[in-house]
Amino acid sequence: MPPTLKNGKICYIEIPAIDIARSAAFYHSVFGWEIRTRGDGATAFDDAVGEVSGAWVLGRPPAAQPGFMIYVMVDSVENTIESVIANGGEIVQPVGADAPEITVRFRDPAGNVVGLYQEPG
């Protein structure tokens, strides 16, 4: 199915990278993002539900400090923490810091701080 096309929808994200292949492998392994090559040869991604796409970009500093935060929804933050660490990421804010929300923040291999969110229940 094509993604939802609606005014105001977040549709595209550019993620700073040092090594695009390493970043692509990280996000594919941790979240199951579909990695593809665009027509212009750039490495791009589609999220696990096909609603948000984007690409990794060189020459930009990583989003190394929480400011504008992106959170990725996961089934289990505990399982995802293990995958983040196993694939070269680092946990920078553990579970419980945003209680009662179930969140975690991690640093990806390029130094970007990204959040994990688990739906309560």
N, C-alpha and C positions, 0 to 999 in steps of 0.2 A: 504494500500500500504506500502511496506517496505521503509525505509528511503533511500535517495540517497547515494550510495556508490561511493565516488570519492576521489582521492588523494587530500589532503589539506583541506577536510571538517572538521569543528569542529563537533565532534560526541559524546563526553562524558564529563560531568562536575561533579566534586566532590565539594559539598557545605558543609562547616563546620557547625555543629549544636551542640546545647547544649541539646536539646530535639528533637529527630528525628520525633516523632509523631507530635509535635507542628509545626515544620518546614514544614513537609509534608502537614499538614492541611492548613497552610498559603499559600503555593504555589498552592495547589489545588484550594482553595477558590479564590485567587486573579487572577490567570492566567488560571485555568482550566486544569492544568497539570494532566495527568493520573498517579495515584500512584499505584505501584505494589510491590509485594514481589518477590525478585529474588530467584533463586534456592538455594542460600546459606543462605536465610532467611533475607537478608538485604532489607531495604525499598529503593526502587528506583523510578524513575520518567521517563516519556516521555513527552516532551513538547507538546503544544497544536496542533502542526501540525505533530508530530511523526518523526521529523528530528533529534532531539537532546535528548539524554538520560543521566542519571546520577544517583547519589545517594548522600545521606547526610552522613557525616562522623563525628565521635566523636573524641575528643582528638586533634583537630587542632584549632589554634586561628582563630577567624573570620577575614574576609577581611574587617576590620573596617575603613580603610582609602582608599580613591580612589588611586589605583595604576593600576593594570591590571583590567580593568572594563568590566563587562558583562552587556549588555543592552537587555531588553526584549521588543519586539515590541508589541504595544497595539493599539487598535482602538481609544481610547481616554485616554490621560494622566489624564484629569480631573476626569473621572469616576474611573480610576484605583487608583488615589490618595485616593479617598474616601474608596475604598476597602482595600488598604494597611493599612490605619489608622484603619478602622473597624476591621481588622484582627490582630492588634497588631504591625504593622510596624510604622515607623516614617519617615517623609519627612526630608531630610537633604540638598537638593538643589532644590529649587522651579523651576517651569516653567519659562523660560526666561533667565536663566543663560548662556545657550549655543546658544542663538538666532543667526541666524534665525532657527536653529534646534529646534525641539520641544522635549525637554528632561526633565526628573526629576530624582533625585537620592533619594533612600530611604534606610533605615536600616531595615533589616528583624528581626524577633524575636531573632535570634541568634547573631545579631550584624553585619552581612555582609552588606556592601554598594553595592547596585545593581542599575542599571539605567533602566529607562523606555524611550522608543523611540516611537514617533508617526509620521508616514509618513505624510508629509505636503499634503494639498490638500483639 
